[in-house]
Amino acid sequence: MIRVLITGADSYIGVSFDEYAKKHYGTEISVDTVDMRDNSWRDKDFSCYDAVYHVAGIAHVDVSNLTEEKKKLYYAVNTDLAIEAAKKAKKEGVKQFIFMSSALVYGDSAPYGKDKVIDRNTIPEPTSIYGDSKFKAEAGLNELSDADFNVAILRPPMIYGKNSKGNYPSLAKMARKLIIFPNVKNQRSMLYIENFCEFLCQIMLRCESGIFWPQNTEYVNTSYMVKTIAEVKNHKICVGRAFNWLVALASIIPGKTRTLANKAFGNLCYDKSLSKYGFEYQIVDFKESIRRTEG
């Protein structure tokens, strides 16, 4: 039995993993959680755990008008706290430390009409406080890695699933209400929550180390995703190219309009070879993942 400690309470990913592991790996993986919001975690004994999965962090915060105080908080939580937790884990004999990083260490999506495919040679260039704080944490964690302390750094793309947060709920809301939607041929890497949880179980059972880029088998097209959500919800929506000019126009208007257009219809993919490992984790295909998410 592998004992896993999740550092960070009540997160969507942490709670989902806990439930998934209990359901599918109940005889192989045991999961505990510790809250990182106060100092009490520093008194917890890590020595009885085989792996620490660090999910605590600041993500969904408005970054349009960051004060210096908020910037410092990003680095204090996303960088310093992660490194401190890893040092404690290593000191107390934990074998594996798994860090929740992000595809945003590579910067933003390519704008509408431009390609962005990340491969092993792509150098991280974070363009946001969030991405930079994660990348700096990665650097500090890599310094701690050795033969007795395996550090696994995860750089997932957008994660979605039932009750998820972030961009998916916004797209799902549009899919359920709009009657027309542009037909844009973009490509994005995405990761369904059950696929990610299976991935986590596999790297824990194998005590893996290194950098990982898990993703779904298929790339996702925004227009196709909206159409698929609408179909699952029995909502009629017309997806056509007649309104693509609006997306093209929005993508060049300075300010928030351009940001939102490029975020929704831009391109950001991991080369599929990055996401193939010596185990199977892409257990749910895209259509089925939408059915489970919207069901």
C-alpha positions as CSV (number, residue, x, y, z in Angstrom):
1,M,0.0,0.0,0.0
2,I,1.4,3.4,-1.1
3,R,0.6,6.2,1.3
4,V,0.1,9.6,-0.4
5,L,-0.3,13.0,1.3
6,I,-2.0,15.8,-0.7
7,T,-0.7,19.2,0.5
8,G,-3.5,21.6,-0.1
9,A,-7.1,21.0,0.9
10,D,-10.4,21.4,-1.0
11,S,-8.8,21.9,-4.5
12,Y,-10.7,20.5,-7.4
13,I,-7.8,18.3,-8.5
14,G,-6.9,17.1,-5.0
15,V,-10.5,16.1,-4.2
16,S,-11.0,14.5,-7.6
17,F,-7.8,12.5,-7.2
18,D,-8.7,11.4,-3.7
19,E,-12.1,10.1,-4.9
20,Y,-10.6,8.4,-8.0
21,A,-7.9,6.6,-6.0
22,K,-10.3,5.3,-3.4
23,K,-12.7,4.0,-6.2
24,H,-10.1,2.5,-8.5
25,Y,-7.0,1.8,-6.4
26,G,-8.4,1.4,-2.9
27,T,-6.1,-1.6,-2.1
28,E,-3.0,0.0,-3.5
29,I,-3.1,3.7,-2.7
30,S,-4.1,5.4,0.5
31,V,-4.7,9.2,0.5
32,D,-4.5,11.8,3.3
33,T,-4.8,15.6,2.9
34,V,-3.3,18.5,4.9
35,D,-4.4,22.1,4.8
36,M,-1.7,24.6,3.9
37,R,-3.6,27.8,4.7
38,D,-2.0,28.2,8.1
39,N,1.2,27.0,9.8
40,S,-0.2,23.8,11.3
41,W,1.0,21.7,8.4
42,R,4.6,22.3,9.5
43,D,3.9,20.2,12.6
44,K,2.5,17.2,10.6
45,D,4.7,14.1,10.4
46,F,5.5,13.4,6.7
47,S,7.7,10.4,7.5
48,C,4.9,7.8,7.2
49,Y,4.2,8.8,3.5
50,D,5.7,7.4,0.3
51,A,4.7,10.4,-1.8
52,V,3.6,14.0,-1.3
53,Y,1.4,15.5,-4.0
54,H,1.6,19.3,-3.8
55,V,-1.5,21.0,-5.2
56,A,-1.6,24.1,-3.0
57,G,-1.3,27.3,-5.0
58,I,-2.9,30.5,-6.3
59,A,-4.3,30.2,-9.7
60,H,-7.7,31.8,-10.4
61,V,-7.0,35.4,-9.4
62,D,-7.6,38.5,-11.4
63,V,-4.2,39.4,-12.7
64,S,-5.3,42.5,-14.7
65,N,-4.4,44.9,-11.9
66,L,-1.9,43.2,-9.7
67,T,-0.5,45.2,-6.7
68,E,3.0,44.5,-5.5
69,E,1.6,42.8,-2.5
70,K,-0.4,40.4,-4.6
71,K,2.7,39.7,-6.8
72,K,4.6,38.8,-3.7
73,L,1.8,36.5,-2.6
74,Y,2.0,34.6,-5.8
75,Y,5.7,33.8,-5.3
76,A,5.2,33.2,-1.6
77,V,2.5,30.5,-2.2
78,N,3.3,29.1,-5.7
79,T,7.1,29.1,-5.3
80,D,8.3,29.4,-1.7
81,L,5.6,27.2,-0.1
82,A,6.2,24.4,-2.6
83,I,9.9,24.4,-2.0
84,E,9.5,24.4,1.7
85,A,7.1,21.5,1.6
86,A,9.5,19.6,-0.6
87,K,12.4,20.2,1.8
88,K,10.3,18.9,4.7
89,A,9.3,15.9,2.7
90,K,12.9,15.1,1.8
91,K,14.2,15.6,5.3
92,E,11.5,13.2,6.7
93,G,12.3,10.5,4.2
94,V,9.5,10.8,1.7
95,K,10.5,9.0,-1.6
96,Q,8.5,11.1,-4.1
97,F,7.4,14.7,-4.4
98,I,4.9,15.5,-7.2
99,F,4.5,19.2,-8.1
100,M,1.5,20.6,-9.9
101,S,3.0,23.0,-12.4
102,S,1.3,24.2,-15.6
103,A,1.5,24.6,-19.4
104,L,1.6,28.3,-18.7
105,V,5.4,28.0,-18.0
106,Y,5.5,28.2,-21.9
107,G,3.6,31.5,-22.0
108,D,0.2,32.3,-23.4
109,S,-1.6,30.6,-26.3
110,A,-0.6,31.6,-29.8
111,P,-3.0,34.2,-31.1
112,Y,-5.8,33.4,-33.4
113,G,-4.5,32.0,-36.7
114,K,-1.0,31.2,-35.4
115,D,0.3,27.8,-34.4
116,K,2.0,26.8,-31.2
117,V,3.2,23.3,-30.7
118,I,5.4,22.5,-27.7
119,D,8.0,19.8,-27.9
120,R,11.0,18.7,-25.9
121,N,13.1,21.5,-27.3
122,T,10.7,24.3,-26.5
123,I,12.2,26.5,-23.8
124,P,9.8,27.7,-21.1
125,E,9.1,31.5,-21.4
126,P,6.4,32.4,-18.8
127,T,4.5,35.6,-19.6
128,S,2.4,35.8,-16.4
129,I,3.1,35.9,-12.7
130,Y,1.3,32.6,-12.3
131,G,3.5,30.9,-15.0
132,D,6.7,32.5,-13.7
133,S,6.0,31.5,-10.0
134,K,5.5,27.9,-11.1
135,F,8.6,27.9,-13.2
136,K,10.7,29.3,-10.4
137,A,9.3,26.6,-8.1
138,E,10.3,23.9,-10.6
139,A,13.9,25.2,-10.5
140,G,14.0,25.0,-6.7
141,L,12.5,21.5,-6.7
142,N,14.9,20.2,-9.2
143,E,17.8,21.2,-7.0
144,L,16.4,18.9,-4.3
145,S,16.0,15.9,-6.6
146,D,18.4,13.0,-6.1
147,A,18.5,9.2,-6.1
148,D,16.6,9.0,-2.8
149,F,14.1,11.8,-3.5
150,N,12.2,11.6,-6.8
151,V,10.7,14.9,-8.0
152,A,8.0,14.7,-10.6
153,I,7.0,18.0,-12.2
154,L,3.6,18.0,-14.0
155,R,2.9,20.5,-16.8
156,P,-0.7,19.7,-17.7
157,P,-2.8,21.7,-20.2
158,M,-6.3,22.9,-19.3
159,I,-7.9,20.3,-17.0
160,Y,-11.7,19.9,-17.2
161,G,-14.4,17.6,-15.8
162,K,-17.6,17.7,-13.8
163,N,-17.6,20.7,-11.5
164,S,-14.3,22.0,-12.8
165,K,-13.3,25.6,-12.7
166,G,-11.5,27.9,-15.2
167,N,-12.3,28.3,-18.9
168,Y,-14.4,25.1,-19.4
169,P,-17.5,26.3,-17.5
170,S,-17.6,29.5,-19.6
171,L,-17.5,27.6,-22.9
172,A,-20.1,25.1,-21.6
173,K,-22.4,28.0,-20.7
174,M,-22.1,29.4,-24.2
175,A,-22.7,26.0,-25.7
176,R,-26.0,25.6,-23.7
177,K,-27.3,29.0,-24.6
178,L,-26.0,30.3,-27.9
179,I,-27.7,29.3,-31.2
180,I,-24.8,30.3,-33.5
181,F,-21.0,29.9,-33.0
182,P,-18.0,30.5,-35.3
183,N,-16.3,27.5,-36.9
184,V,-12.6,28.1,-36.1
185,K,-10.0,25.5,-36.9
186,N,-7.8,25.9,-33.8
187,Q,-6.1,23.1,-31.8
188,R,-5.6,22.8,-28.1
189,S,-4.2,20.2,-25.8
190,M,-6.6,19.4,-22.9
191,L,-6.8,16.9,-20.1
192,Y,-9.9,15.2,-18.8
193,I,-9.8,14.9,-15.0
194,E,-10.2,11.1,-14.9
195,N,-7.4,10.7,-17.4
196,F,-5.3,12.9,-15.2
197,C,-6.2,11.0,-12.0
198,E,-5.2,7.7,-13.7
199,F,-1.9,9.3,-14.7
200,L,-1.3,10.4,-11.1
201,C,-2.0,6.9,-9.8
202,Q,0.4,5.4,-12.3
203,I,3.4,7.7,-11.6
204,M,2.8,7.2,-7.9
205,L,2.8,3.4,-8.2
206,R,6.0,3.6,-10.2
207,C,7.6,6.4,-8.1
208,E,8.4,8.3,-11.3
209,S,10.6,11.4,-11.5
210,G,11.2,14.0,-14.2
211,I,9.0,16.4,-16.2
212,F,5.6,15.2,-17.5
213,W,3.2,16.5,-20.1
214,P,0.0,14.5,-19.7
215,Q,-2.9,15.3,-22.2
216,N,-5.9,13.6,-23.8
217,T,-5.3,11.4,-26.9
218,E,-7.1,13.9,-29.1
219,Y,-6.4,17.6,-29.6
220,V,-9.5,19.7,-29.0
221,N,-11.0,22.3,-31.4
222,T,-12.9,25.0,-29.6
223,S,-15.8,25.0,-32.0
224,Y,-16.1,21.2,-32.0
225,M,-16.1,21.2,-28.2
226,V,-18.9,23.7,-28.1
227,K,-20.9,21.7,-30.6
228,T,-20.3,18.5,-28.7
229,I,-21.4,20.0,-25.4
230,A,-24.6,21.4,-27.1
231,E,-25.3,17.9,-28.5
232,V,-24.9,16.3,-25.1
233,K,-27.3,18.8,-23.6
234,N,-29.8,18.4,-26.5
235,H,-29.4,22.0,-27.5
236,K,-29.4,23.1,-31.1
237,I,-26.5,25.3,-32.2
238,C,-25.3,26.2,-35.7
239,V,-21.5,26.2,-36.0
240,G,-20.5,27.9,-39.2
241,R,-17.7,30.0,-40.8
242,A,-20.0,33.0,-41.5
243,F,-19.1,34.6,-38.2
244,N,-15.3,33.9,-38.3
245,W,-14.6,37.5,-39.3
246,L,-15.9,38.5,-35.8
247,V,-13.3,36.3,-34.2
248,A,-10.6,37.7,-36.5
249,L,-11.6,41.3,-35.7
250,A,-11.8,40.6,-31.9
251,S,-8.3,39.0,-32.0
252,I,-6.7,42.3,-33.1
253,I,-8.7,44.8,-30.9
254,P,-6.4,45.9,-28.1
255,G,-7.2,45.1,-24.6
256,K,-9.5,42.6,-22.9
257,T,-11.4,41.7,-26.2
258,R,-8.2,40.6,-27.9
259,T,-7.1,38.6,-24.8
260,L,-10.4,36.8,-24.6
261,A,-10.6,36.0,-28.3
262,N,-7.1,34.6,-28.4
263,K,-7.6,32.7,-25.2
264,A,-10.7,31.0,-26.6
265,F,-9.6,30.5,-30.2
266,G,-5.8,30.5,-30.1
267,N,-3.6,27.5,-30.4
268,L,-1.5,25.7,-27.8
269,C,-0.6,22.0,-28.2
270,Y,1.8,19.6,-26.8
271,D,3.5,17.4,-29.3
272,K,1.8,14.0,-28.8
273,S,5.1,12.2,-28.4
274,L,5.6,14.2,-25.1
275,S,2.6,12.5,-23.5
276,K,3.4,8.8,-24.2
277,Y,4.8,6.9,-21.3
278,G,5.2,3.3,-20.3
279,F,1.7,3.0,-19.0
280,E,-1.9,3.7,-20.2
281,Y,-3.7,6.7,-18.7
282,Q,-5.8,8.1,-21.6
283,I,-8.7,5.9,-20.7
284,V,-11.6,8.2,-21.6
285,D,-11.9,9.7,-25.1
286,F,-13.0,13.2,-25.8
287,K,-16.7,12.6,-26.6
288,E,-17.2,10.4,-23.5
289,S,-15.4,12.9,-21.3
290,I,-17.9,15.6,-22.4
291,R,-20.8,13.2,-21.6
292,R,-19.4,12.5,-18.2
293,T,-18.7,16.2,-17.5
294,E,-22.2,17.3,-18.6
295,G,-24.1,14.4,-17.3
